[in-house]
Amino acid sequence: MKLGFVTLNGSADVHHWSGLNYHIARSLERAGATLVRVGPLTHPWTHGMKLRRRWYGLTGHRYHANFESSALDAFGAQARQMIPGDVDAVVAVTTMVAASLSGLRVPVISWDDATPAAMTDYYPDFVRLSSRSARDADIMGHRATENVALALYASEWAAASARNAYGLPTERCAVVPFGANLETLPTAREVDAAITERPRTRCRLLWVGVDWERKRGDLVVDVAKRIEAQGIPVELTVVGCRPPGDRELPTWVSVEGFVSKRTAVGTARLAELFARSHFLVVPSEAEAYGLVYCEAAAYGVPAVATRTGGVPTIILDEETGVLEDPSAQADAYAGRIIALMRDRPRYESMARAASARSAALLNWDIAGSDALSRIAAVAGLVRERPRRMALTPI
């Protein structure tokens, strides 16, 4: 199957959009597709766009020029020039790209982790939207719905938003979770050994992110303090950024800073940190999906997170990890971690369940094969869909 693969940014860099363009492309290629990669796409900045950016900036509102219909039209014009005439279908990565691809002779399939409706007043870039961008975001969501033959979403949260906000029919909407953005997954034997080797008398916590505020790094430090206060020694490793300001952290906090997946050294270090940790603790205020939870599951590390956005598609509370309501405080998170640390058989069962969910659902081989089967059906080609774990417990 030959597919046009259209992304706003390039699809060769593991740092663009958290590596999703790269890993989605690779998953489809491993599943057997031949891709014609189209992107990056750009649009001209008109005089009006520049004036609106300045005006809304002065009023404290967010303005997104690439939401405007003229910008989407420019993206679409570029993409259509680069898409060959012999492709069987076109995959548009993100709703924005799908909204730009009107008038193609082959079906368009989008793949995204959210809709504009779900993100508005939820995700930081969509809070306090200018009136212009709020209107453009709504139009963009409807344009994408009109253009696509099938919309794939990483979570049920996102899919439900598409159905409810834009009237996307159920038969044109499917949930295909993203996988762990790791080039090489650990073997089952390696994961089992890592789980067994984690210490019984010391709790190792891992926080991974580049946005300390949204992913509530301060709350994680408070959680660790409460665990320490209950007589369980703690090690907290912070990866991806450095806490802002000059705040003083406990001696048991280790700050790694940014670790690049572009390098063999960075990849190996991340693998080591995941494998040795008891829990990934990232209780984000807002999370469209949460790739880091998939990466933790690949290493048999239960994730501790907030029940928000697309996270419940990844983490099954009390089965593969811990989910708390957005209002939960440090004591609630700490109490559940302590209970698991004091019940080793239950902890190891949860860790192995996380690994099993990774192998059956939360990996790119499963995602790519599932997506390509759905794309083939839309394109009128026959391809058997892979079997996979249910999204929710039976």
C-alpha positions as CSV (number, residue, x, y, z in Angstrom):
1,M,0.0,0.0,0.0
2,K,1.4,3.4,-1.0
3,L,0.4,6.3,1.3
4,G,1.0,10.0,1.3
5,F,2.1,10.9,4.8
6,V,1.5,14.5,5.5
7,T,2.9,16.3,8.6
8,L,3.1,19.9,9.6
9,N,6.7,19.5,10.7
10,G,9.2,16.9,9.3
11,S,8.9,13.2,10.2
12,A,12.6,12.4,10.5
13,D,13.3,14.0,13.8
14,V,12.5,12.2,17.1
15,H,12.2,15.6,18.8
16,H,9.4,17.0,16.6
17,W,6.0,16.7,18.4
18,S,7.6,14.4,21.0
19,G,8.7,12.1,18.2
20,L,5.2,11.3,17.1
21,N,5.6,12.2,13.4
22,Y,8.7,10.0,13.3
23,H,7.2,7.0,15.2
24,I,3.9,7.0,13.4
25,A,5.7,7.0,10.0
26,R,8.0,4.1,11.1
27,S,5.1,2.1,12.5
28,L,3.3,2.3,9.2
29,E,6.4,1.4,7.3
30,R,7.1,-1.6,9.5
31,A,3.5,-2.7,9.0
32,G,4.2,-2.9,5.2
33,A,3.2,0.6,3.9
34,T,5.3,2.6,1.4
35,L,5.3,6.2,2.5
36,V,5.7,9.4,0.5
37,R,6.6,11.9,3.2
38,V,5.1,15.3,2.7
39,G,6.2,18.2,5.0
40,P,7.1,20.4,6.6
41,L,4.3,22.8,5.5
42,T,4.4,26.6,5.9
43,H,2.0,29.5,5.4
44,P,2.7,33.2,4.6
45,W,2.3,35.7,7.4
46,T,-0.1,38.3,6.1
47,H,-0.1,41.9,7.4
48,G,-3.4,41.1,9.1
49,M,-1.9,38.1,10.9
50,K,0.9,40.2,12.2
51,L,-1.5,42.9,13.5
52,R,-3.7,40.3,15.2
53,R,-0.7,38.7,16.9
54,R,0.4,42.0,18.3
55,W,-3.1,43.1,19.3
56,Y,-4.1,39.9,21.0
57,G,-0.7,39.7,22.7
58,L,-1.3,43.1,24.3
59,T,-4.7,42.0,25.5
60,G,-3.3,38.8,27.1
61,H,-5.1,36.4,24.7
62,R,-3.5,33.6,22.6
63,Y,-3.6,33.9,18.9
64,H,-2.7,31.1,16.5
65,A,-2.2,32.2,12.9
66,N,-2.0,28.6,11.6
67,F,-5.6,28.1,12.7
68,E,-6.8,30.6,10.1
69,S,-8.5,29.3,7.0
70,S,-6.0,31.1,4.7
71,A,-3.1,29.3,6.5
72,L,-4.9,25.9,6.2
73,D,-5.4,26.6,2.5
74,A,-1.7,27.3,2.1
75,F,-0.8,24.1,3.8
76,G,-3.2,22.2,1.6
77,A,-1.9,23.8,-1.6
78,Q,1.7,22.8,-0.7
79,A,0.7,19.3,0.3
80,R,-1.3,18.6,-2.9
81,Q,1.7,19.6,-5.1
82,M,3.8,17.0,-3.3
83,I,1.4,14.1,-3.0
84,P,1.8,11.7,-6.0
85,G,-1.1,10.7,-8.1
86,D,-0.7,7.0,-7.5
87,V,-1.1,6.8,-3.7
88,D,-3.9,4.6,-2.3
89,A,-4.7,7.0,0.6
90,V,-3.3,10.0,2.5
91,V,-2.5,9.9,6.2
92,A,-2.8,13.4,7.8
93,V,-1.0,13.6,11.1
94,T,-3.1,16.0,13.3
95,T,-6.5,17.6,12.8
96,M,-4.8,20.7,11.5
97,V,-3.3,18.9,8.6
98,A,-6.5,17.0,7.9
99,A,-8.4,20.3,7.8
100,S,-6.1,21.5,5.0
101,L,-6.5,18.5,2.7
102,S,-9.7,19.1,0.8
103,G,-10.4,17.9,-2.7
104,L,-8.2,14.8,-2.9
105,R,-9.3,11.9,-5.1
106,V,-8.2,9.4,-2.5
107,P,-9.4,8.9,1.1
108,V,-7.8,11.0,3.9
109,I,-7.2,9.4,7.2
110,S,-6.2,11.6,10.2
111,W,-4.4,10.4,13.3
112,D,-4.2,12.7,16.4
113,D,-4.3,12.7,20.2
114,A,-7.0,15.4,20.6
115,T,-9.4,17.7,18.8
116,P,-9.5,21.5,19.0
117,A,-12.8,21.2,21.0
118,A,-11.2,19.0,23.6
119,M,-8.1,21.2,23.9
120,T,-10.0,24.6,24.2
121,D,-9.8,25.9,27.8
122,Y,-8.0,22.7,28.8
123,Y,-4.4,22.7,27.4
124,P,-2.2,25.7,28.0
125,D,-1.9,26.8,24.4
126,F,-5.7,26.8,24.1
127,V,-6.5,28.7,27.3
128,R,-7.6,32.3,26.9
129,L,-7.8,32.0,23.2
130,S,-8.5,35.1,21.3
131,S,-12.0,35.4,19.8
132,R,-10.5,35.0,16.4
133,S,-8.5,31.8,17.2
134,A,-11.4,30.3,19.1
135,R,-13.6,30.7,16.0
136,D,-10.8,29.5,13.7
137,A,-10.3,26.4,15.9
138,D,-13.9,25.5,15.7
139,I,-14.0,25.9,11.9
140,M,-10.7,23.9,11.7
141,G,-12.3,21.0,13.6
142,H,-15.3,20.9,11.3
143,R,-13.2,21.2,8.2
144,A,-11.2,18.2,9.3
145,T,-14.4,16.2,9.9
146,E,-15.6,17.0,6.4
147,N,-12.3,16.0,4.8
148,V,-11.6,12.7,6.4
149,A,-12.9,9.3,5.5
150,L,-11.6,8.0,8.9
151,A,-10.3,9.8,12.0
152,L,-8.0,7.8,14.2
153,Y,-7.5,9.0,17.8
154,A,-5.1,7.9,20.5
155,S,-7.7,7.8,23.2
156,E,-11.4,7.4,23.8
157,W,-11.4,10.9,25.3
158,A,-10.3,12.4,22.0
159,A,-12.6,10.2,19.9
160,A,-15.6,11.2,22.1
161,S,-14.8,14.8,21.6
162,A,-14.9,14.3,17.8
163,R,-18.2,12.6,17.9
164,N,-19.8,15.1,20.3
165,A,-18.3,18.4,19.1
166,Y,-18.3,17.8,15.3
167,G,-20.9,15.0,14.8
168,L,-18.3,12.6,13.5
169,P,-20.1,9.3,12.8
170,T,-19.0,6.4,14.9
171,E,-18.2,4.4,11.7
172,R,-15.7,7.1,10.7
173,C,-13.9,7.2,14.0
174,A,-11.6,4.7,15.8
175,V,-9.3,4.6,18.7
176,V,-5.7,3.4,18.0
177,P,-3.5,4.2,20.9
178,F,0.0,5.6,20.3
179,G,2.9,3.4,21.4
180,A,6.0,4.0,23.5
181,N,8.4,6.3,21.6
182,L,11.4,4.0,22.0
183,E,13.5,2.6,19.2
184,T,14.1,-0.7,21.0
185,L,11.8,-2.2,23.5
186,P,13.2,-4.2,26.4
187,T,12.6,-8.0,26.2
188,A,10.1,-9.7,28.6
189,R,13.1,-11.3,30.3
190,E,14.8,-7.9,30.8
191,V,11.6,-6.4,32.2
192,D,11.0,-9.3,34.6
193,A,14.6,-9.0,35.9
194,A,14.3,-5.3,36.3
195,I,11.0,-5.7,38.3
196,T,12.6,-8.3,40.6
197,E,15.8,-6.3,41.2
198,R,14.0,-3.1,42.3
199,P,14.8,-2.6,46.0
200,R,12.2,-3.5,48.7
201,T,13.3,-1.0,51.3
202,R,13.8,2.1,49.2
203,C,11.3,3.8,46.8
204,R,12.6,5.1,43.5
205,L,10.4,7.6,41.8
206,L,10.8,9.1,38.3
207,W,9.4,12.3,36.9
208,V,9.9,12.9,33.1
209,G,8.8,16.1,31.3
210,V,9.8,19.4,29.9
211,D,7.0,21.4,31.5
212,W,7.5,21.5,35.2
213,E,4.3,23.4,35.9
214,R,1.8,21.5,33.8
215,K,3.2,18.2,34.8
216,R,3.2,19.3,38.5
217,G,6.7,18.7,39.5
218,D,6.3,20.5,42.8
219,L,3.5,18.1,43.7
220,V,5.7,15.1,43.0
221,V,8.4,16.5,45.3
222,D,5.6,16.8,48.0
223,V,4.5,13.3,47.4
224,A,8.1,12.0,47.8
225,K,8.4,14.0,51.1
226,R,5.3,12.3,52.5
227,I,6.6,8.9,51.6
228,E,9.9,9.7,53.3
229,A,8.0,10.9,56.4
230,Q,6.5,7.4,56.7
231,G,9.9,5.8,57.1
232,I,10.5,4.7,53.5
233,P,13.7,6.2,52.0
234,V,13.1,7.9,48.7
235,E,15.0,8.7,45.5
236,L,13.4,11.0,43.1
237,T,14.9,11.5,39.7
238,V,13.8,14.5,37.5
239,V,14.4,14.1,33.8
240,G,13.7,16.6,31.0
241,C,14.1,19.9,32.6
242,R,15.3,21.7,35.7
243,P,12.9,23.0,38.3
244,P,12.4,26.7,37.7
245,G,13.8,29.3,40.1
246,D,16.3,28.9,42.9
247,R,14.2,26.5,45.0
248,E,16.1,24.2,47.3
249,L,15.4,20.5,46.7
250,P,15.9,17.7,49.2
251,T,19.2,15.8,48.9
252,W,17.4,12.7,47.6
253,V,16.3,14.6,44.5
254,S,18.5,14.0,41.5
255,V,18.1,16.4,38.5
256,E,19.2,14.9,35.2
257,G,18.0,17.7,33.0
258,F,17.3,17.1,29.3
259,V,18.2,13.7,28.0
260,S,18.2,13.4,24.2
261,K,16.8,10.3,22.4
262,R,18.9,11.3,19.4
263,T,22.0,9.9,21.0
264,A,22.9,6.4,22.0
265,V,24.1,7.7,25.4
266,G,20.8,9.5,26.1
267,T,18.7,6.5,25.0
268,A,20.7,4.1,27.2
269,R,20.4,6.5,30.2
270,L,16.6,6.8,29.8
271,A,16.4,3.0,29.6
272,E,18.4,2.7,32.8
273,L,16.3,5.2,34.7
274,F,13.0,3.5,33.7
275,A,14.2,0.0,34.5
276,R,15.4,0.9,38.0
277,S,12.4,3.0,39.1
278,H,9.5,1.7,41.1
279,F,7.0,4.3,39.8
280,L,6.8,7.0,37.1
281,V,5.0,9.9,38.9
282,V,3.6,12.5,36.5
283,P,0.3,13.9,37.8
284,S,-0.3,16.4,34.9
285,E,-2.9,19.0,35.2
286,A,-3.7,18.5,31.4
287,E,-2.5,15.7,29.2
288,A,-3.9,15.0,25.8
289,Y,-2.3,11.5,25.9
290,G,0.9,11.0,27.7
291,L,3.6,9.0,25.8
292,V,5.8,8.8,28.8
293,Y,3.3,6.5,30.5
294,C,3.6,4.1,27.6
295,E,7.4,4.3,27.9
296,A,7.2,3.4,31.6
297,A,4.8,0.5,30.9
298,A,7.3,-0.9,28.4
299,Y,9.7,-1.3,31.3
300,G,7.1,-2.7,33.7
301,V,7.0,0.6,35.7
302,P,3.5,1.4,37.0
303,A,2.6,5.1,36.3
304,V,1.0,7.4,38.9
305,A,-1.0,10.0,37.2
306,T,-4.1,12.2,37.1
307,R,-7.4,11.0,35.7
308,T,-7.5,13.5,32.9
309,G,-7.6,13.8,29.1
310,G,-6.4,10.6,27.3
311,V,-4.5,9.2,30.3
312,P,-7.2,6.6,31.2
313,T,-6.7,4.9,27.8
314,I,-3.1,4.1,28.9
315,I,-3.3,3.5,32.6
316,L,-5.9,1.2,34.2
317,D,-6.3,2.3,37.8
318,E,-5.3,-0.4,40.4
319,E,-4.4,-2.7,37.5
320,T,-1.4,-1.2,35.6
321,G,-0.9,2.0,37.7
322,V,-2.6,4.6,39.8
323,L,-5.0,7.3,38.7
324,E,-6.2,10.1,41.0
325,D,-8.8,12.8,40.4
326,P,-7.5,16.2,39.4
327,S,-8.3,17.6,42.9
328,A,-6.2,14.9,44.7
329,Q,-3.4,16.2,46.9
330,A,0.0,14.8,47.7
331,D,-1.3,12.7,50.6
332,A,-3.6,10.7,48.3
333,Y,-0.8,9.9,45.9
334,A,1.7,9.1,48.6
335,G,-0.7,6.8,50.4
336,R,-1.3,4.6,47.4
337,I,2.4,4.4,46.6
338,I,3.2,3.5,50.2
339,A,0.5,0.8,50.2
340,L,2.1,-0.8,47.1
341,M,5.6,-0.5,48.5
342,R,4.5,-2.4,51.6
343,D,2.8,-5.2,49.5
344,R,5.5,-6.5,47.3
345,P,3.4,-9.2,45.6
346,R,0.7,-6.7,44.7
347,Y,3.4,-4.2,43.4
348,E,5.1,-6.8,41.2
349,S,1.7,-7.9,39.8
350,M,0.9,-4.3,38.9
351,A,4.3,-3.9,37.3
352,R,3.9,-7.0,35.2
353,A,0.4,-6.0,34.2
354,A,1.8,-2.7,32.9
355,S,4.4,-4.6,30.9
356,A,1.7,-6.9,29.5
357,R,-0.5,-4.0,28.4
358,S,2.5,-2.5,26.7
359,A,3.2,-5.6,24.8
360,A,-0.5,-6.1,23.8
361,L,-1.6,-2.5,23.1
362,L,0.7,0.3,23.9
363,N,3.5,-0.2,21.3
364,W,4.0,1.0,17.7
365,D,4.0,-2.4,16.0
366,I,0.5,-3.0,17.2
367,A,-0.6,0.6,16.5
368,G,0.9,0.6,13.0
369,S,-0.6,-2.7,12.0
370,D,-4.0,-1.8,13.4
371,A,-3.9,1.6,11.7
372,L,-2.8,0.2,8.3
373,S,-5.6,-2.4,8.4
374,R,-8.2,0.3,8.9
375,I,-6.6,2.5,6.2
376,A,-6.7,-0.5,3.8
377,A,-10.4,-1.0,4.5
378,V,-11.2,2.6,3.8
379,A,-9.1,2.5,0.6
380,G,-10.9,-0.6,-0.6
381,L,-8.0,-3.0,0.0
382,V,-8.3,-6.1,2.2
383,R,-6.1,-6.6,5.2
384,E,-6.7,-8.6,8.3
385,R,-6.6,-6.5,11.5
386,P,-4.4,-7.6,14.4
387,R,-5.7,-8.9,17.6
388,R,-5.1,-6.7,20.6
389,M,-5.9,-6.2,24.2
390,A,-9.2,-4.4,25.1
391,L,-8.9,-0.8,25.9
392,T,-10.7,-1.2,29.2
393,P,-10.9,-4.2,31.6
394,I,-13.5,-6.8,30.8
